[in-house]
């Protein structure tokens, strides 16, 4: 850990008595003296919080970007390496190993979503429930023009996976166990359309398991073979986020159990970390006018700081300039106009460590921070300085970034704020400016940079639920989920265009003793087999096979049959 990180994590500064009066206006710096805030007192040690933060960083977090993988190539077992890898179907495991419990596993890979589905123009227009009736009528007219037969057929490349376990208690006592059902997904997928969400539905003996909890893993660049060198050791790794290209990346991740332990453990606690807040509201300036030489009226906030003693995070700023040699920093934003979504919003600078000094605000004709950017008179903003803590501030800011409320009925359907909040902090503490190995892509301290990416990164997640298996008896656990296929992008022109891959792992990450595993393929007449190691043979009607658990990874790669779409339903004509 760097000296700067040690100071940030082990010490906290005394708060200065000086402040900016609420509502104070800072006009253009060309017409007034820079406003000085004064420096802070030496930092206080806060060993307990430092230990908490170091633990959070050391425990690691994990994320996988689904997009941007390598094209071409094959895995060590003959499976393809796809540019977009969706991750395997994982086996059920238990929170604690239990020798009294055994299982039989039956998996069905159902291509029902590949069957063409007729979508009428009326249904398409009616689904736009965010539009006015007049706007929906315009949509309907457009669709009637594009699809004069009254609609079109749509197909999916997802499949439905049915993963059934017959769990048997071989002891003479009831066994209460916590089930952990893992799956690969991003938070954004879980937030999105419930009809295509990868969140599994769990049921026990035919009854939905309502009492269950969702836990998600985070990111770690320390799994050799998945990410290579850690960002601190690899200059290129400090810029780009790597991708999971194959099931072996997940194997490396889950190998020693620490990733699961961290995901199921406590979240980082940042409630006691003080921060000095600079809140900017009601920015004003001349209106945008290209002909008058004001293409993008903007504000620049300039201040002094000791880069070794101070870390600055920001929200709402999109222009950045760091100059450690002169001890200055510039942050800027375009002045929002009434029609823009940012109009009326607050902008924030969050200062950790020693306070910044000599803060000034000036207007400019564009949002750039180059030294030759032309000044603009008549600009200003209301600045408020106050003291808070990181937890309080991020609970205010992150819902704005994500477009979601903190609590209440309007929460996201499958992922609540606390889950996203934890994922954000695990990543910020591990790879943002509060880490000793900060990635270059986060060097500006923009909160939106991490908050936006955190939702779109694939993770291993677990649904956990407690059940009781009677002495000498058995229960049936069913997991049903929508599974996306792996593929190469159409624009890449690879030999795998039009091929989709689906795979599963037989034992990876599981402590459950499975005495038998069987897989059934419901092809629905929609696919041609390209590559596989299951042993399916559609011509010979071999659609159910027994798995050998000594084989860690099974894969299925298919393309669509050339079957044409059915005729439109009777009476399906445009209006």
C-alpha positions in Angstrom: 0.0 0.0 0.0 1.3 3.5 -0.9 2.2 6.1 1.7 -0.8 8.1 0.5 -3.2 5.2 1.0 -1.8 4.5 4.4 -2.4 8.1 5.4 -5.9 8.1 4.0 -6.9 4.9 5.7 -5.1 5.3 9.0 -5.7 9.0 9.7 -8.5 11.6 9.5 -8.0 15.3 9.6 -9.4 17.7 12.1 -12.2 19.8 10.6 -11.4 23.5 10.0 -13.5 26.1 11.7 -13.6 28.1 8.4 -16.4 27.6 6.0 -18.1 29.1 3.0 -21.3 30.8 4.1 -24.4 29.1 2.8 -25.7 30.8 -0.3 -22.4 32.7 -1.0 -21.9 33.6 -4.7 -18.5 33.1 -6.4 -18.4 35.4 -9.4 -15.9 35.2 -12.3 -12.4 35.0 -10.9 -11.3 37.7 -13.3 -13.3 40.2 -11.3 -12.7 39.1 -7.8 -10.0 37.6 -5.5 -9.9 33.8 -5.2 -11.8 32.6 -2.1 -9.5 31.0 0.4 -10.7 28.2 2.6 -7.6 27.7 4.7 -5.8 24.4 5.4 -6.8 21.7 7.8 -5.1 20.6 11.0 -3.0 17.4 11.1 -5.0 14.2 10.6 -6.2 12.1 13.5 -5.5 8.4 13.5 -8.5 6.2 13.2 -7.1 2.7 13.4 -10.4 0.8 13.6 -11.7 2.3 10.4 -8.4 1.8 8.7 -8.5 -1.9 9.5 -12.0 -2.1 8.1 -11.0 -0.5 4.9 -7.9 -2.6 4.5 -10.0 -5.7 5.1 -12.5 -4.7 2.4 -9.7 -4.1 -0.1 -7.8 -7.2 0.8 -10.9 -9.4 0.7 -11.3 -8.4 -2.9 -14.2 -7.9 -5.1 -14.9 -9.3 -8.6 -16.4 -8.2 -11.8 -16.4 -9.4 -15.3 -17.2 -7.4 -18.4 -19.2 -9.5 -20.8 -18.4 -7.5 -23.9 -15.1 -7.2 -25.6 -13.6 -10.7 -25.4 -11.2 -12.2 -27.9 -12.5 -13.5 -31.2 -11.7 -16.9 -32.5 -9.8 -19.7 -30.8 -10.9 -22.7 -28.8 -10.8 -23.7 -25.2 -8.6 -26.6 -24.0 -11.6 -28.9 -24.2 -12.6 -28.1 -27.8 -15.2 -25.4 -26.9 -15.1 -22.1 -28.7 -13.9 -18.8 -27.2 -16.6 -16.3 -27.9 -16.3 -12.5 -28.0 -19.3 -12.3 -25.6 -19.2 -15.1 -23.0 -22.3 -15.4 -20.9 -20.9 -17.7 -18.3 -21.8 -21.4 -17.4 -24.7 -22.9 -15.5 -23.3 -23.6 -12.1 -24.2 -26.5 -9.7 -26.0 -26.1 -6.4 -23.9 -26.0 -3.3 -24.5 -25.7 0.5 -23.3 -23.0 2.8 -21.7 -25.7 5.0 -20.7 -29.2 3.8 -23.1 -31.9 5.0 -22.1 -35.6 4.6 -25.7 -36.6 5.3 -27.0 -35.0 2.2 -26.7 -36.3 -1.3 -28.4 -35.3 -4.6 -29.4 -36.3 -8.0 -29.4 -33.6 -10.7 -31.6 -33.3 -13.8 -31.0 -30.4 -16.1 -33.1 -29.4 -19.1 -31.8 -27.0 -21.8 -35.0 -25.8 -23.5 -34.9 -23.8 -26.7 -38.5 -22.7 -26.5 -37.5 -19.0 -26.7 -36.1 -19.7 -30.1 -39.5 -20.5 -31.5 -40.8 -17.6 -33.5 -43.3 -15.5 -31.6 -45.8 -13.3 -33.4 -45.9 -9.7 -32.2 -48.7 -7.6 -33.5 -48.3 -4.0 -34.3 -51.0 -3.2 -31.8 -49.3 -5.0 -29.1 -46.0 -3.3 -29.9 -47.6 0.1 -29.7 -49.5 -0.7 -26.5 -46.2 -1.8 -24.8 -44.9 1.7 -25.1 -46.7 2.7 -21.8 -44.4 5.7 -21.2 -45.9 7.4 -24.3 -49.1 9.4 -24.6 -52.1 8.0 -26.4 -51.3 10.3 -29.4 -47.7 9.2 -29.4 -48.7 5.5 -29.3 -50.9 6.0 -32.3 -48.0 7.5 -34.2 -45.9 4.4 -33.3 -48.8 2.1 -34.5 -48.9 4.0 -37.8 -45.2 3.6 -38.2 -45.4 -0.2 -37.5 -48.3 -0.6 -39.8 -46.2 1.0 -42.6 -43.1 -1.2 -41.8 -45.1 -4.4 -41.2 -48.2 -4.3 -43.4 -49.1 -7.8 -42.5 -50.1 -6.5 -39.0 -47.0 -7.5 -37.1 -43.8 -9.6 -37.3 -42.2 -12.7 -35.8 -39.5 -12.2 -33.1 -37.1 -14.8 -31.9 -34.8 -14.9 -28.9 -31.3 -16.4 -28.5 -31.9 -17.1 -24.8 -32.8 -20.5 -23.6 -34.7 -21.7 -20.5 -32.7 -23.8 -18.1 -34.5 -26.1 -15.6 -32.1 -27.4 -13.0 -33.7 -29.9 -10.6 -32.1 -31.5 -7.6 -33.5 -34.4 -5.6 -31.9 -33.9 -2.2 -31.8 -36.9 0.1 -31.2 -37.0 3.8 -29.5 -40.3 4.6 -29.3 -39.7 8.3 -31.9 -40.5 11.0 -32.3 -36.8 12.0 -33.9 -33.9 10.2 -31.2 -31.7 8.5 -31.7 -28.0 8.2 -29.3 -26.6 5.5 -28.7 -23.3 3.7 -28.8 -23.8 -0.1 -26.6 -21.6 -2.3 -27.6 -21.5 -5.9 -25.0 -19.7 -8.0 -25.4 -17.9 -11.4 -23.6 -15.4 -13.5 -25.2 -12.0 -14.1 -24.7 -8.3 -14.0 -26.7 -6.1 -11.7 -28.0 -4.3 -14.8 -29.5 -7.5 -16.1 -31.2 -8.1 -12.8 -32.6 -4.6 -12.8 -33.9 -4.8 -16.3 -36.9 -6.5 -17.9 -38.2 -9.2 -15.5 -39.1 -11.3 -18.6 -35.5 -11.8 -19.5 -33.9 -11.5 -16.1 -31.3 -14.2 -15.4 -32.4 -14.3 -11.7 -33.3 -18.0 -11.1 -36.7 -18.8 -9.6 -36.4 -21.4 -6.8 -39.1 -23.8 -5.7 -39.2 -26.6 -3.1 -41.5 -29.5 -3.8 -43.4 -27.3 -6.2 -43.8 -24.4 -3.9 -42.0 -21.1 -4.6 -39.2 -20.4 -2.1 -40.1 -16.9 -1.0 -37.7 -16.6 1.9 -34.4 -16.2 0.0 -31.6 -13.7 -0.1 -29.5 -12.5 -3.1 -25.7 -12.1 -2.6 -23.4 -10.9 -5.3 -19.6 -11.2 -5.7 -17.4 -8.2 -6.6 -14.0 -7.8 -8.4 -10.5 -9.0 -7.9 -7.6 -8.7 -10.3 -5.5 -11.0 -8.3 -6.6 -14.3 -9.9 -3.7 -15.3 -12.1 -5.0 -16.6 -15.4 -8.2 -14.5 -15.3 -6.8 -11.0 -15.3 -3.0 -11.5 -15.5 -1.0 -9.0 -13.4 -2.8 -6.8 -10.9 -3.4 -3.2 -12.1 -0.6 -2.0 -9.8 1.9 -4.2 -11.7 0.7 -3.8 -15.3 0.5 -0.3 -16.7 -2.0 -1.4 -19.3 -4.1 -3.0 -16.7 -4.6 0.3 -15.0 -6.6 1.5 -18.0 -8.8 -1.3 -19.2 -11.1 -3.8 -17.5 -10.6 -7.3 -18.7 -13.2 -9.9 -19.6 -14.0 -13.4 -18.8 -13.5 -15.4 -22.0 -14.2 -18.9 -20.8 -15.4 -21.1 -18.0 -11.8 -21.5 -16.9 -11.8 -17.9 -15.8 -14.6 -18.7 -13.4 -12.8 -21.8 -12.3 -9.8 -19.7 -11.3 -12.1 -17.3 -9.5 -13.9 -19.9 -7.4 -11.0 -22.3 -6.9 -10.2 -21.6 -3.2 -13.6 -20.5 -2.0 -12.4 -17.0 -0.9 -14.6 -15.3 -3.5 -17.7 -16.9 -2.2 -16.7 -16.2 1.4 -16.2 -12.5 0.6 -19.5 -12.2 -1.2 -21.4 -13.8 1.7 -19.6 -11.7 4.3 -20.2 -8.3 5.7 -20.2 -5.2 3.4 -17.6 -2.4 3.8 -18.6 0.1 6.5 -17.8 3.7 5.5 -20.2 5.4 7.8 -17.5 6.8 10.1 -15.2 8.3 7.4 -15.5 12.1 7.5 -15.6 14.2 4.3 -15.7 17.9 3.5 -18.4 18.6 1.1 -18.5 21.4 -1.5 -22.0 21.7 -2.9 -22.6 23.8 -6.0 -26.2 24.8 -6.9 -28.0 27.2 -9.1 -25.2 27.8 -11.7 -25.9 30.7 -14.1 -24.4 32.3 -17.1 -25.2 33.6 -20.6 -27.3 31.3 -22.8 -25.6 29.1 -25.4 -25.1 30.9 -28.6 -22.8 29.4 -31.3 -22.8 32.6 -33.4 -21.8 34.7 -30.4 -18.9 32.4 -29.6 -20.6 30.7 -26.6 -21.0 27.1 -27.8 -21.1 25.6 -24.3 -21.1 28.0 -21.4 -19.4 26.3 -18.5 -18.0 26.8 -15.1 -14.5 25.8 -13.9 -13.7 25.3 -10.2 -10.0 25.7 -9.5 -8.4 25.1 -6.1 -5.1 24.2 -4.4 -4.3 21.0 -2.6 -1.5 18.7 -1.5 -1.9 15.6 -3.8 -0.2 13.4 -1.2 -2.5 14.5 1.6 -5.9 15.0 -0.2 -8.2 13.0 -2.4 -11.1 14.6 -4.2 -14.1 12.8 -5.5 -16.7 14.5 -7.7 -20.3 14.2 -8.9 -21.7 16.1 -11.9 -18.3 17.3 -13.2 -17.2 16.2 -16.7 -14.1 18.3 -17.2 -10.9 17.6 -15.4 -7.3 18.8 -15.1 -4.7 17.6 -12.5 -1.5 19.4 -12.0 0.4 17.9 -9.0 3.6 20.0 -9.8 1.8 23.3 -9.1 -0.5 21.8 -6.5 -3.7 22.8 -8.4 -6.7 20.9 -9.6 -9.5 22.0 -12.0 -13.0 20.5 -12.2 -15.7 21.8 -14.6 -19.2 21.3 -15.9 -21.5 22.8 -18.5 -24.1 25.2 -17.1 -27.4 23.2 -17.5 -30.3 24.8 -19.4 -33.9 24.4 -18.3 -34.7 21.6 -20.8 -31.7 19.5 -19.7 -32.0 16.7 -17.1 -29.2 18.2 -15.0 -31.1 21.5 -14.6 -31.8 22.1 -10.9 -29.4 19.4 -9.8 -26.5 19.8 -7.3 -22.9 19.2 -8.1 -20.5 18.0 -5.5 -16.8 17.9 -4.6 -16.0 15.5 -1.7 -12.7 16.1 -0.1 -10.9 13.4 2.0 -7.8 14.3 4.0 -6.5 17.8 4.2 -8.9 20.5 2.9 -8.5 22.2 -0.4 -7.6 25.9 -0.4 -8.0 29.0 -2.7 -11.2 27.8 -4.3 -12.4 30.0 -7.2 -15.0 29.7 -9.8 -14.9 31.2 -13.3 -17.0 31.0 -16.5 -15.7 29.8 -19.9 -17.2 29.6 -23.4 -16.7 25.8 -23.5 -16.4 22.9 -21.1 -12.7 22.3 -21.8 -10.0 22.9 -19.2 -7.2 23.9 -21.6 -5.2 26.9 -20.4 -6.2 28.8 -23.5 -10.0 28.3 -23.0 -11.7 31.7 -23.4 -13.2 33.2 -20.2 -16.9 34.1 -20.1 -18.2 37.0 -18.0 -21.5 36.9 -16.1 -21.3 33.4 -14.7 -21.6 32.2 -11.1 -22.8 29.5 -8.7 -23.9 29.1 -5.1 -21.3 27.3 -3.1 -21.9 25.6 0.3 -19.2 24.0 2.3 -20.1 21.6 5.1 -18.9 18.5 6.9 -20.4 15.0 6.5 -19.3 11.4 6.1 -18.9 9.2 3.0 -21.9 7.0 3.8 -24.3 9.9 4.1 -23.1 11.6 0.9 -23.1 8.5 -1.3 -26.6 7.5 -0.2 -27.6 10.9 -1.5 -25.6 10.8 -4.7 -25.7 7.2 -6.0 -29.6 7.1 -6.4 -29.2 10.1 -8.7 -26.6 8.3 -10.8 -28.6 5.1 -11.0 -32.0 6.8 -11.4 -33.5 4.9 -8.5 -35.0 5.7 -5.1 -33.4 4.7 -1.8 -36.3 2.8 -0.4 -39.9 2.1 -1.0 -42.2 0.3 -3.5 -40.5 1.8 -6.5 -37.2 -0.1 -5.9 -35.7 -2.1 -8.7 -37.5 -5.4 -9.1 -34.7 -7.8 -8.2 -31.9 -5.7 -6.9 -32.3 -3.2 -4.1 -30.1 -0.2 -3.4 -28.1 -1.9 -0.7 -26.9 -4.5 -3.0 -25.8 -2.0 -5.6 -24.3 0.2 -2.9 -22.1 -2.6 -1.6 -20.9 -3.4 -5.1 -20.0 0.2 -5.6 -18.0 0.5 -2.4 -16.1 -2.8 -3.0 -15.0 -1.5 -6.3 -14.1 2.0 -5.2 -12.1 0.7 -2.2 -10.3 -1.8 -4.4 -9.7 0.1 -7.7 -10.8 3.7 -7.3 -9.0 6.6 -5.8 -9.4 5.1 -2.3 -7.2 2.2 -3.3 -3.5 1.8 -3.3 -3.7 0.3 -6.8 -6.1 2.8 -8.4 -6.9 2.2 -12.0 -6.0 5.0 -14.4 -9.5 5.0 -15.8 -10.8 6.3 -12.4 -8.0 8.8 -11.9 -10.4 11.8 -12.2 -12.3 10.8 -9.1 -15.6 11.0 -11.0 -18.2 9.0 -9.0 -20.2 8.3 -12.2 -17.3 6.5 -13.7 -17.4 3.7 -11.2 -21.1 3.8 -10.5 -22.0 3.3 -14.2 -19.6 0.5 -14.7 -20.4 -1.4 -11.5 -24.0 -2.2 -12.7 -22.8 -3.6 -16.1 -20.1 -6.0 -14.9 -20.9 -9.7 -14.8 -20.5 -11.3 -11.4 -21.1 -14.7 -9.7 -24.2 -14.3 -7.6 -25.8 -16.6 -5.1 -29.5 -17.1 -4.1 -29.5 -18.6 -0.6 -32.4 -20.1 1.2 -32.8 -22.3 4.3 -34.7 -25.6 4.0 -35.2 -28.7 6.1 -34.9 -32.2 4.7 -36.6 -34.8 6.9 -34.7 -37.8 8.3 -34.5 -40.6 5.7 -36.5 -38.5 3.3 -36.1 -36.4 0.1 -37.1 -33.1 -1.2 -37.0 -31.6 -4.7 -35.4 -28.3 -5.4 -36.1 -26.6 -8.8 -34.2 -23.7 -10.2 -35.6 -22.1 -13.4 -33.8 -19.3 -15.2 -33.4 -17.6 -18.5 -29.9 -18.1 -19.9 -28.2 -15.9 -22.5 -26.0 -17.5 -25.2 -22.4 -16.7 -25.9 -21.7 -15.3 -29.3 -19.4 -13.3 -31.6 -20.6 -9.9 -32.7 -22.1 -9.7 -36.2 -19.8 -6.9 -37.3 -16.7 -9.0 -36.5 -17.1 -11.3 -39.5 -15.7 -14.3 -37.7 -16.3 -18.0 -38.6 -18.6 -18.2 -35.5 -21.2 -15.7 -36.8 -24.6 -17.1 -36.2 -23.3 -19.7 -33.6 -24.5 -19.5 -30.0 -22.9 -21.3 -27.1 -24.4 -22.6 -23.8 -22.3 -24.5 -21.2 -22.4 -25.8 -17.7 -20.0 -27.0 -15.1 -20.6 -30.2 -13.2 -18.9 -29.7 -9.8 -17.2 -26.3 -9.9 -17.7 -24.4 -6.6 -20.0 -27.1 -5.1 -19.6 -29.2 -1.9 -22.8 -31.1 -2.6 -22.3 -34.8 -3.3 -24.2 -35.6 -6.6 -24.6 -39.3 -7.2 -25.9 -38.7 -10.7 -26.3 -35.9 -13.2 -28.5 -36.0 -16.3 -29.1 -33.5 -19.1 -32.1 -33.3 -21.5 -32.1 -31.2 -24.7 -35.4 -29.7 -25.8 -34.4 -28.5 -29.2 -37.9 -27.6 -30.4 -36.8 -28.2 -34.0 -35.0 -24.9 -33.9 -31.3 -25.8 -33.9 -28.4 -27.6 -35.7 -25.7 -28.9 -33.5 -22.2 -27.5 -34.4 -19.9 -28.5 -31.5 -20.6 -30.3 -28.2 -19.3 -32.8 -25.7 -22.7 -33.9 -24.2 -23.3 -36.7 -26.6 -26.6 -35.5 -28.0 -27.6 -36.9 -31.4 -30.8 -35.3 -32.9 -30.9 -37.6 -35.9 -30.8 -40.7 -33.6 -33.2 -39.0 -31.1 -30.6 -39.0 -28.4 -31.8 -36.0 -26.3 -31.1 -37.2 -22.8 -27.5 -38.1 -21.6 -25.8 -39.0 -18.4 -23.0 -36.7 -17.3 -19.6 -37.9 -16.1 -18.7 -35.6 -13.1 -15.0 -36.3 -13.9 -15.7 -34.0 -16.9 -15.6 -30.5 -15.4 -17.1 -28.6 -18.3 -19.9 -29.4 -20.8 -20.6 -27.2 -23.8 -23.2 -27.0 -26.6 -22.8 -24.8 -29.7 -25.6 -24.4 -32.1 -27.0 -22.4 -35.0 -30.6 -21.9 -36.2 -32.2 -24.2 -38.7 -33.2 -22.7 -42.0 -36.9 -23.2 -41.2 -38.8 -20.2 -42.5 -41.2 -18.2 -40.3 -44.7 -19.4 -40.2 -47.4 -17.5 -42.0 -48.9 -14.6 -40.1 -51.9 -15.6 -37.9 -55.3 -15.4 -39.6 -56.7 -11.9 -39.6 -53.3 -10.2 -39.0 -53.5 -7.3 -41.4 -52.3 -3.8 -40.8 -54.7 -0.9 -40.2 
